[in-house]
Amino acid sequence: MANVRVVAPEPERSVAAEAAKVSKPARRLFGTDGIRGPANVPPMTPETAMRLGMAVAAHFGRHGRVIVGKDTRLSGYMFETAIAAGVCAMGADVMLIGPMPTPAIAYIAQSMRADAGIVISASHNPFSDNGIKLFAFDGFKLPDEVEAEVERLMEPGVLERRFARGREIGRALRIDDAAGRYITHTKYAFPDHLKLDGIRIVVDCAHGAAYKVAPTVLRELGAEVIAIGVQPNGTNINEKCGAVHPQEMCAQVRQYRADVGIALDGDADRVVFSDSHGELIDGDAILAICGHAMKRAGALKGDAVVATVMSNMGLQRSLESVGARLLRTPVGDRYVVEAMREGGFNLGGEQSGHLVFLDHATTGDGTVAALQVLSIMQQSGRSLRDLARVMTKLPQVSRSLRVARKIPLAELPQVGKVVAEIESSLGAGGRVLLRYSGTESKLRVMLEGPDEDQLEEFAGRILETAGATLAGAGDS
């Protein structure tokens, strides 16, 4: 787990501190969201993919079934074939569903009683990257300790003597109706008595995995849909579009005078929104909107929302205003879901747009999240712009520094000293979060407080000190 340091009001500090204490097994390949990196560069090579297929099949048992889906990246074909070979080599069957959202693979693995699901995607990263993440038979991401065991099985020489022979070799099958299954399932997340008639929606699918299913769901519920980012060619996924680059979506909302804009990322497990004025609405604001609505309806389990240490303090204050709590976890939607399941909560997510509605999905699902927001708009008769007023953001500054090695922060006392000084200056009205990215070779700092210019200055001081300290420790 990434190193976490948080300063915030007492209820928030205690939750984050407890989360940071959790000991996770060391993993060499898996980060906070699977294995990820440039395609055809270690560790993201066909050999790794094949060995992972072997390890998954071996862990979940011979004669099992493994669902494999992907996004629209060019390298997906290569990894799909390699994983299928590995699964079949161990005597399990592989079921290929092609380009589909990450939450669709989780759902289909669960509904088809498969033993595991494998997603080939680098989410919001450029097309030249790719990644692999795993789901268990119940549609939830694998715990860290299971991923560590899968890594152990991937080591050369561990599984070679267990290869299937003759009739025991597995088969590769293709599921042709996967899209229809997921579309039907997703529509159940929208109240039966409501329709989207009269709602004009711009949906940006990032030329990614939801390019067919997301517009179809919205149209079948009655919306007028302007779909963009729906012409994948293998290399344009996330390119100046989608949740990471929502500017075009916002512009299209203004041009077509749409009621709302929805921007998904490449594998459609995250979403950001635009109001009717083309103004961006992020994951924190959506959690506030949904938290308020669910609290009023008596549907917010535990009267709490689970988010990460990155979520804005404005979200905490907004929830407290209606008698709900904000519980924080380390960064990564997997940790959000773990905390939700352990505590019996049903709403959680990340500022980046991973929004989890456990009553409807086992993981972040951008389309399901969009339907929840649209249902609130329809039932309340209020615009998204009006609904978003339930939360006032505290100024927040995030910066990063590329590093060659992730030296434990506890071994960088000079950095700790600067952070402590800044924490003292901010007091209870702000906080500092310093951590290593779980998916990239970067040191990230996030600060919140009343004065944005001051936060910029503080962020610069921290990264300048960190850069000099790491360089002195042999980094570059």
Protein Blocks (a to p, Z undefined) as FASTA:
>chain_A
ZZddddddfklmmmmmmmmmpccdddfklcfeocaddehiafbbfklmmmmmmmmmmmno
ghiacdddddfbfklmmmmmmmmmmmmmnopacddebjadfklmmmmmmmnopabdcddd
ehjacfkbccdddddfkopacdfklmmmmmmmmpghklmmmccehjlpccddddfklmmm
mmmmmmmmpcfkbcfehiacdddehhpaklmmmmmmmmmnopacddehiacghjagoiag
ajklmmlmmmmmmmnopabdcdddfkopaccdddfkopacdfklmmmmmmmmmmmnopag
hiiacddfkbcfklmmmmmmnopacddddedjklmmmmmmmnopabdcdfkopacdfklo
cbdcfklmmmmmmmmmmmnopafklmmmmpccddddddddddfbdcdfklmmklmmmmmm
mmmmnmmmbccdddddfkbccdddddddfblklmmmmmmmmmmmmmmmmmmnopZZ
